[in-house]
């Protein structure tokens, strides 16, 4: 999504940098608009470095491109973080005496406001009336929270948690983007995400580099399109959406148990998690030390259950099971061939294949997937940030579900 983050002049302005950073890491295009007062707290170089985009600060910047209108017209969502009492009042009254004000007036994008101010300012009748008016107009108000404020003060007025603000921004943008195609209403979707960890001892584990970003993006997008979503999350490195049922697991065995329990209740199962193929036969009660093992350490591993294969084999005829395959194969044709072979082995209806490596796939904002249908045909190939990949996957699955010729099978080859 293209997100504009307006920053007004309060001490919490430095936290806007963290919001921008998280949005960028999650694959969004972010443009920062600081007010003149905000620039007393944070500088343009910081905002440009974190947002990876030029920062404009004045209505008269880039006049030829009509920048004060263009940013608002092109935004999918606008957030004001933090929103001071002064800026809240200006937004309510439609005052456009700076670039943020003109951008807001030039936009029909959803608006997210994260207030931050002293308790007395927040509780003042004028501020409360302004917030009520903005809420009635459709703005999403996030916070404020309660806690330590500037100086020795404590109370209501603290900027809400970063992950809560980010989740609200993504949800507002996703809802606006898909309002016209709520094609997942009435469907119950189970999504697994993240990477499992198999303990060796109380300190160490065998794991992988999956952050869970792609699975979280799919879960959030499905929810925005009307689905009732359950997310089975294994060691996520990104916040889970606030509007989902989230079940935390760590090991492959825990994920196997939860997915097996939940699968019968869901219409669509999307297994994006990177699940360990093997686990240690024994787990040490105490930390394994070099004094005990010497120069070499031998681990005895045993296979974990094949969760995807089991879910595909036991699914109802009306269920859709989608698998993911992360491969390091550099050749495109061989990559697809590996995907088709895995689809047959697993017995799922659809398989998304993506290439991973030291510098792609896991822990990166961008992804490229090839979605292979049950008959081995290439349903779609899409590259972009992980939120856009999620949208492409859901678009294709929606078509797949509408296809009257779709007749799921449970045949599985060895």
QUILINJO-V522615 format. One record per helix or strand of 3 or more residues. SS is the DSSP state (helix for helix, strand for strand). FROM is the first residue (numbers start at 1). TO is the last residue. If there is no record, write none. Layout:
# QUILINJO-V522615
ss=SS from=FROM to=TO
ss=SS from=FROM to=TO
This chain:
# QUILINJO-V522615
ss=strand from=2 to=7
ss=helix from=13 to=25
ss=strand from=29 to=34
ss=helix from=38 to=40
ss=helix from=44 to=51
ss=helix from=63 to=65
ss=helix from=67 to=74
ss=strand from=77 to=83
ss=helix from=85 to=93
ss=helix from=99 to=105
ss=strand from=110 to=115
ss=helix from=119 to=123
ss=helix from=125 to=136
ss=strand from=145 to=148
ss=strand from=154 to=158
ss=helix from=162 to=178
ss=strand from=188 to=195
ss=helix from=213 to=224
ss=strand from=228 to=234
ss=strand from=245 to=249
ss=helix from=252 to=263
ss=strand from=268 to=271
ss=strand from=278 to=280
ss=helix from=290 to=293
ss=strand from=301 to=303
ss=helix from=307 to=314
ss=strand from=320 to=327
ss=helix from=332 to=346
ss=strand from=350 to=355
ss=strand from=366 to=373
ss=strand from=378 to=385
ss=helix from=386 to=402
